[in-house]
Amino acid sequence: MKKELMDILACPVCKGKLELKVEVENKTEVVTGSLYCQKCEVRYPIVDTIPHLLPPEKPR
């Protein structure tokens, strides 16, 4: 994931600001890490440079 995307990415649930935590990065992008929404207290993983921004499943 390119760090420049942080300017346009938002939490898919509340549209709030996301915080980036980098675990592994190369010269151009974040390879692994996570995006965290403080409002919803949900963490979205970044795997192989792809942010997985699927909302959490609601209990049935």
Secondary structure, 3 states (H helix, E strand, C coil): CCHHHHHCCCCCCCCCCCEEEEEEECCCCEEEEEEEECCCCEEEEEECCEECCCCCCCCC
